[in-house]
Amino acid sequence: MAPTPYLVVRSPLDLAAPRLDPTSQPASAPPSPASTNDRVHDLESNHDYTLDSTPHPGKRALAASELLAAGSTSGASLARRSLAPNDTQKVTLGVIAAYAVLITILWNVPVIHWVLWPFKLLVVAFHEFSHAVVGCCTGAKVKSIKLDPREGGCTMMAGGIGALTLPAGYLGSSLIGALLVFCGFDVRASKIASLVVGVMFLLTLWWGKRDWLTILTILVATGLIVACWFIAHGVALRFYMLFLGVMNSLYSLYDICDDLIFRKVNESDASVFAKRYGGSSACWGVLWFIISLCFLAAGIVAGLAAFKDTFSQQATTGSEFLPTRF
């Protein structure tokens, strides 16, 4: 590779012609470029080194190529290092995996599945909220949101585009879940996410103002957010956001299993979509579940890249950002 040309601009003092003293002796000729060497003494090793400053084009080309190679290597190393989890992030990843396994086991296990009952209703509320938001964006008029004790939900709306509003329940709640998982890597981000979730709850209450179960579910979920906010300056809030994020991200899988395997009473959105637009409910459900997994993976990767603080650093940040007294 040819050496990169350099434009050398000298200072005005260098451009001025030197004055010659007629009485002075002519200065000795400077050494030729081929023999211009500098000796440098290293104080630590007590050795002298000779630096060859000969402007050799081949050496400059080699140096330029080495710099480019070193830059690309350091950039790749930095990219790998930014996604390599530290100890705090490893704990967070372990919590996410534990949540996924625990929720999957408890979702349909008899007797103990009642432990998840209030959280199921909360996830259904996110699901119906996504239907309502996309319905509003496509020109629909949302009349009401209703939750029932059998973990089902119903959003009544007039108008809108069914091809967008039907999958919006799964994909919208999955996107919300991925964002909550992303924010769950950091205390400050979890506090901000909880405020956004609070706004979602207010809108859900507005649309479900005549349904007592919806109101009760939202109030209990809001109470948990407030309680977690006061525990260790919001550290507990981080794990609550992670729990809601994982549950929302995997909700499409659970609902499709309820519809296709366990044959629950309530019909899934995938079944309704298949009846209206063709295809099978299993195909649509699997497709939406794959998209949900992509959302979740993107949230985890973004969290690994964005939040590198340790537990102690996050505790300090949490005590400074919207602090609590306890």
Secondary structure, DSSP 8 states (H G I E B T S, - for coil): -----------HHHHS-----TTS--------GGG-EEEEEETTTTEEEEEE----HHHHHHHHHHHHHHHHHHHHHHHHHHHS--HHHHHHHHHHHHHHHHHHHHHH-TTGGGGGHHHHHHHHHHHHHHHHHHHHHTT-EEEEEEEETTTEEEEEEESS-HHHHHHHHHHHHHHHHHHHHHHTT-HHHHHHHHHHHHHHHHHHHHHTTT-HHHHHHHHHHHHHHHHHHTSGGGHHHHHHHHHHHHHHHTHHHHHHHHHHTS--SS--HHHHHHHHH-S-HHHHHHHHHHHHHHHHHHHHHHHHHH----HHHHHHHHHHSS----
